[in-house]
Amino acid sequence: MSKQEKKINILKHALEVREEEIFSYQIDIDNFERAIKKIEIEYKEDTNMQSFKENLYKLLKENKEQQAKSIIIHDVIKEQLFELTGETCFTHV
């Protein structure tokens, strides 16, 4: 296997891993948003839940930022694969 073939294989694997990471962040983002709404509706008067809600807002922000970073790296990996292979579609993200 040539160095270029090896690099292509590694990049393809890295792309798959990055996709999983992006999807994982999205699942957390969706869960945090739903939990925040649930607390706002069902636990308005519960002060413990209000502090939990504030923690969820922080986690939501952090996960959105991390997901954005992962998307950038994902896109850069796709660009490298295109440069090496000329193929434009490797993944579903």
N, C-alpha and C positions, 0 to 999 in steps of 0.2 A: 504494500500500500504506500502510495506516495505521500509526501508531506501535505500536499494540497488536499488529497482525499481524506487524510486523517483530520485536517483542520475542518473540512466540510462536515465530517461526521460529528466532530466535537461541537461545532456550531449548531448543527441540527439538534443534538441532544440538549444543548444549552437553551435553545429556543423552546423546546418542549418543557423544560424545567421552568423557564420564565413564564410561559403560558399558565402553567399550574399555579405559580405564584400570583399572577394577576387575577386569576379566577378565585383564588383563596382570599385575596384582599377584597374582592367584590362580594364574596359571601359574607365576610365580616362587616363590610360597609352596609349591606342590606340588613343584616341582623341588628346592627347598632341603630340604624334609622328606625326599624320597626320597634325596637325596645324603647327608644326615646318617645315615640308616638304613644306606645302603650302606657308608659309612665305618665305622660301628660294627660292621658284620658282617665286611666284607672287608679292612679296613685297621686293625684294632685295635692292632697293634704299630708302625705307621708314624707316627713323631712329626710328620713333615711333614703328613700327612693329618689328624692331630689338631688342629694349628693351623688348617688349612683348615676343619675341622669347626667350630671355635670362630668363625671368620669367618662361616660359613654360619648359625650360630645368631644372630649379630648381624644379618645381612642378613634372616633370617627375621623377627626381631622388628621391624625397621624396616619391612619390607614389610607386615606385618600392621597396624602403626600407620598407615601411609600409606593402605592400603586402607580402613581404618575411617574415615579423614578423607574419602576420596573418596566413600564410601557416604553420609556425612552430607550432603555437597554435592549428590550425586545426588538424595537425598530432598528436599532443599530446592528443587531445580530442579523436581522433580515436583509439589511443593506449589504452586509459582508457576504452573505450567502448569494445574493443576486450578483455581486461583483465576481464571485468565484465560479458561479454556475450558469448565470444568465436566466435562471428560473425566478419567477416572480411570486409564486405561491408555495409556501411551506407549511403554513399553519392556518388556524381558523380565527385567530384573534384579529 
